Amino acid sequence: SSNGLVGRVYLISGNIRSYFGLRETNKDLLDKNGELQAYIWKLEKTIAEQNLDSVPTNAILADSLNNFHYEFIPAMVVNNSIALKNNYITINKGENDGVHPEMGVISHEGVVGVVRGTSKNFSVIQPLLSTESFLSCKVKGTNSPGTLVWEAKDYRYASLEGFPRFEKFEKGDTIVTSGFSDFFPQGIIVGVVDGSESQNDDNFLKLKIKLMSNFGNLQNVLVIKNSSRGELSKLEKEVYGDN
């Protein structure tokens, strides 16, 4: 009930902020649409260059879509903090819209966080900007994951800890989700490498990551619904128990 009452207050101020930020948001959406269209053209060109027969190709694409277990619930941010040790985000979608705790949340720029609490019409998200957030990530093109953590300093940056020293990377490389999580599919953008330093264990590095999601101006998000999560959680609990 508290989440619901506070959420309605935040919704009013959120609507006002959304109006003034509409022009910039629309520009970002147009840019993203351009990137998606370019990706579609590239995919079509690749298929054509491979001289693949249309029947098996279409079958492969259809099978991929049938095995895609994720749906997306759009929501508007009605409250957002960035100056706390453990920040939070409130959105205008809740249980009535199919949002439940432990669902991943992204923006059109990258990963945002995970839903931690819900009421009928609102939800509270634990963002990457929390000292209690831990996300398995990797440098795009590698297979060695590290753990993304926030050190309660700059809301624009986080750290990827436990990155193997033997893996090659460069400043500007893209950081993506590893897929070792129920919350996010593999390959969602998190940020880019901005630097590195040694850890206590000489076998690993800590990478400085510039986050892609602009938490200082976050207005619209997508909540990820993983339809296979219940089955996976049940199986893991049967095998491993509550460990």
C-alpha positions in Angstrom: 0.0 0.0 0.0 2.9 2.3 0.8 4.5 1.6 -2.6 1.1 2.4 -4.3 0.6 5.7 -2.5 4.1 7.0 -3.0 4.0 5.8 -6.6 1.0 8.0 -7.4 2.8 11.1 -6.0 5.9 10.3 -8.1 3.7 9.7 -11.1 2.5 13.3 -11.2 6.0 14.8 -11.0 7.2 12.1 -13.5 4.7 13.2 -16.0 6.0 16.8 -15.8 9.6 15.7 -16.3 8.6 13.5 -19.1 7.0 16.4 -21.0 10.1 18.6 -20.9 12.4 15.6 -21.8 10.2 14.5 -24.7 12.2 16.1 -27.5 15.4 14.5 -26.4 13.8 11.1 -25.8 12.2 11.1 -29.3 15.6 11.9 -30.8 17.2 8.9 -29.0 14.4 6.7 -30.1 14.9 7.8 -33.7 18.6 7.1 -33.4 17.9 3.6 -32.0 15.4 2.9 -34.8 18.1 3.8 -37.3 20.6 1.4 -35.7 18.0 -1.4 -35.7 17.2 -0.8 -39.3 20.9 -1.0 -40.2 21.2 -4.3 -38.3 18.2 -5.7 -40.3 19.8 -4.7 -43.6 23.1 -6.3 -42.5 21.3 -9.5 -41.5 19.4 -9.6 -44.8 22.7 -9.0 -46.7 24.5 -11.8 -44.8 21.7 -14.3 -45.6 21.7 -13.3 -49.2 25.5 -13.6 -49.5 25.4 -17.1 -48.0 23.2 -18.2 -50.9 21.0 -20.1 -48.4 17.9 -21.8 -49.6 14.8 -19.9 -48.4 13.1 -22.9 -46.9 15.7 -24.1 -44.3 16.7 -20.4 -43.7 13.1 -19.5 -42.8 12.8 -22.6 -40.7 15.9 -21.6 -38.7 14.6 -18.1 -38.1 11.2 -19.4 -37.1 12.8 -21.9 -34.7 14.9 -19.1 -33.1 11.7 -17.0 -32.6 9.9 -19.9 -31.1 12.7 -20.5 -28.6 12.9 -16.8 -27.6 11.6 -16.8 -24.0 11.6 -13.1 -23.4 8.8 -10.5 -23.5 9.1 -6.8 -22.7 6.8 -4.6 -20.6 7.3 -0.8 -21.3 7.2 1.5 -18.3 7.8 5.1 -17.3 10.2 6.2 -14.6 8.3 8.2 -12.0 11.1 8.6 -9.4 14.9 8.0 -9.6 17.8 8.6 -7.3 21.5 8.7 -8.1 23.2 10.2 -5.0 22.6 7.5 -2.5 24.7 4.5 -1.5 21.9 2.2 -2.6 19.7 4.0 -5.1 16.3 3.0 -6.3 14.0 3.7 -9.3 10.2 3.7 -9.2 8.2 2.9 -12.4 4.5 3.1 -13.2 3.9 -0.6 -13.9 3.2 -3.3 -11.3 1.5 -6.6 -10.6 -1.6 -5.7 -12.7 0.7 -5.3 -15.7 2.6 -8.6 -15.1 5.6 -7.1 -13.3 7.0 -9.1 -10.4 10.2 -9.1 -8.3 13.3 -10.5 -9.8 12.6 -9.3 -13.4 15.4 -7.5 -15.3 15.0 -3.9 -16.5 16.7 -2.2 -19.4 16.5 1.2 -21.2 17.0 1.8 -24.9 20.7 2.4 -24.0 21.5 -0.6 -21.9 21.0 -2.5 -18.6 19.2 -0.6 -15.7 18.7 -3.0 -12.9 16.3 -5.6 -11.3 12.8 -5.3 -9.9 12.8 -5.8 -6.1 9.3 -4.8 -4.9 5.9 -4.3 -6.5 2.4 -3.1 -5.8 -0.6 -3.4 -8.1 0.4 -0.4 -10.2 4.0 0.4 -9.3 7.4 -1.3 -8.9 10.7 -0.4 -7.3 13.9 -1.3 -9.1 17.3 -1.9 -7.6 19.5 -0.3 -10.3 23.2 -0.9 -11.1 23.8 2.1 -8.9 23.6 0.1 -5.7 26.3 -1.4 -3.6 24.1 -4.5 -3.4 23.9 -5.0 -7.1 26.1 -7.7 -8.8 25.8 -8.4 -12.5 27.7 -11.1 -14.5 29.2 -9.4 -17.5 31.9 -9.9 -20.1 33.8 -8.1 -22.8 32.0 -8.6 -26.0 33.7 -11.3 -28.1 35.2 -13.1 -25.0 33.9 -16.0 -22.9 35.3 -15.0 -19.5 32.8 -13.3 -17.3 33.5 -10.9 -14.4 31.2 -9.2 -11.9 29.9 -5.7 -12.3 29.8 -3.7 -9.1 29.2 -0.1 -8.1 31.4 1.6 -5.6 29.0 4.4 -4.6 31.1 7.1 -6.3 30.2 8.4 -9.8 26.8 7.4 -11.2 28.3 7.2 -14.7 30.8 4.5 -13.9 31.0 1.0 -12.4 33.7 -1.7 -12.1 34.0 -5.1 -13.7 35.9 -7.2 -11.1 37.5 -10.6 -11.6 38.3 -10.1 -15.3 41.1 -12.6 -16.3 44.4 -10.9 -17.1 45.0 -13.3 -20.1 41.9 -12.0 -21.9 42.6 -9.4 -24.5 40.7 -6.1 -24.4 41.1 -2.4 -25.4 39.7 0.9 -24.1 36.4 1.4 -25.7 35.5 -2.3 -25.9 31.8 -3.1 -25.3 30.7 -4.7 -22.0 27.6 -7.0 -22.3 25.6 -9.3 -20.1 27.1 -12.8 -19.9 23.8 -14.7 -19.9 24.6 -16.4 -16.6 21.5 -14.9 -15.0 17.7 -15.4 -15.1 17.3 -11.6 -15.3 19.0 -10.8 -18.6 19.6 -12.7 -21.9 23.2 -12.7 -23.2 24.6 -9.8 -25.1 22.7 -6.8 -23.7 24.9 -3.7 -23.6 26.0 -2.5 -20.2 28.8 -0.1 -20.9 32.3 0.4 -22.4 35.8 -0.1 -21.0 37.3 3.2 -19.8 40.5 1.8 -18.1 41.9 -0.9 -15.9 43.9 -1.7 -12.7 45.4 -4.7 -11.0 43.6 -6.5 -8.2 45.1 -8.2 -5.2 45.2 -11.4 -7.2 47.7 -11.0 -10.0 45.6 -13.2 -12.2 42.8 -10.8 -12.5 42.1 -7.1 -13.4 39.4 -4.6 -12.4 38.1 -2.8 -15.4 36.6 0.7 -15.2 33.3 0.7 -17.0 31.4 3.8 -18.4 27.7 2.8 -18.1 25.6 3.2 -21.2 22.3 3.9 -19.4 22.1 7.6 -18.5 20.8 7.2 -14.9 20.7 11.0 -14.5 18.0 11.3 -17.2 16.2 8.0 -17.1 12.6 8.3 -18.3 11.5 5.1 -20.1 12.4 1.5 -19.4 11.5 -2.1 -20.5 10.9 -4.8 -17.9 12.0 -8.2 -19.1 9.7 -11.1 -18.6 11.5 -14.5 -18.9 8.8 -17.1 -19.6 11.2 -20.0 -18.9 12.5 -18.6 -15.6 9.9 -20.5 -13.5 10.9 -23.9 -15.0 14.6 -23.1 -14.6 14.3 -22.0 -11.0 12.3 -25.1 -10.1 14.8 -27.4 -11.7 17.8 -25.7 -10.0 16.0 -25.8 -6.6 15.3 -29.5 -7.0 19.0 -30.2 -7.8 20.8 -27.8 -5.5 18.1 -27.0 -2.8 18.4 -23.6 -1.2 22.2 -23.4 -1.4 
